[in-house]
Each structure stands twice: as structure tokens, then as C-alpha cells.
Amino acid sequence: MARIDPVTAPFDDTAGPLLATMMPSDAEPIALFRTLVRNPTMSAAMGHWGRYELGRDLSLSRREREIVILRTCARCACEYEWGVHVAVYAERVGLDRDQVASLTHGSPADACWTDPAEAALVAAADQLHDTSHLDDDAWSALAATRSTEQRLDLLFLAGWYHAISYAANGAQVDHETWAPRFADYAPEPSSS
């Protein structure tokens, strides 16, 4: 049960314009955004950064972005934000079921990560989550295929989705009915 009631339609003169900047014009605002607008000043400030993280100016590809987001949200146990991103972006960026399951429950060593550059993203998200640091091996693996700009974007992207996870988890934002759950991507039982 949500700890902060999200605003509901019809939206007032403060929440309405803020929500309009957060969602495509044809989409209903998600519960997280309807919760965040309870603090309009904070929500407006967050909107600028959020648009950068999900926009065309981010130097990472959309697929790379979603690998980092899904892994970060899964490691933070933020089923809410993870589910929204799986539902909206996973298929669009070409993440298959095995890759989403690995990002949720697996490791960068899983067989689905045939591209070492993508496995390095998963490993980097794990290290950042576990230690708030990247060791020299992880940094070198990223540097082998990514520019300084891309590495900086990765660091801030992972940090941003830690913050989003903290907010969604702490406020206990109600799950979107159309979004998958972690259990929907549980590993297949091995046949032995």
C-alpha cells in the first residue's frame, strides 16, 4: 500500500503541467510521477535530469541505457521501476526474455551476454551497487569500448536509478497493473 497517495485526475494547476512534461501526451501519468508531484519544486527539478537520462542527448545507446537501468533497479529490489522499464522499453531495445531474466536474477557471466561490452555494463552496475566504486578491471572493460562521456553517463545513470529506486521503494508506490513482476522472469528450473 502506497505511503504517499498519488494525485489523481483531474489534476490541479500545479500537478497537471508538471505531469504533462513527464509523460508522452497520449499516456496516463504513472503512479511514481503522480507521487513525486506531491513536492512540485523537487519534481520540476528532477524532470530536467530525468529527460536527459531518457533522452536523445545521453551518450549511451537506448539498449545500453536499459541494461544499466534494469540491472540497477533489480539490484535495488525496485520491482516498480524495473517493471515499468521492462514493459515500456525492453522489447523496443531488443532485450530478449533470457536477457531480462539475467538482468533480474542472473549475472554478467550468463550465456545470454554474448557481447563482452554488454556484460561489462552488467558487471559495472553490480559493482556500483555493491561497493559504490568500480575497480580497475571493471573500468578498463568499460574503457575498451566506451568514451569518457559514455562512462560518465553510465555512472550518473546508475546513480539516478538508485535514487529513483529509493523513492519508489521508500514511498511504496503501488505497482502498475500492466507492468511485469520479478517472478514473471524467474529463471527456468534446470532439468537434471
Buried (B, 14 or more C-beta within 10 A) or exposed (E): EEEBEBBEEEBEEBBBEBBEEBEEEEEEBBBBBBBBBBEBEEBBEBBEEBBBBBEEEBBBEBBBBBBBBBBBBBBBEBBBBBBBBBEBBBEEBEBEEBBBBBBBBBEBEBEBBEEEEBBBBBBBBBBBBEEEEBEEEBBEBBBEBBEEEBBEBBBBBBEBBBEBBEBBBEBEBBBBEEBBBBEEBEEEEEEE
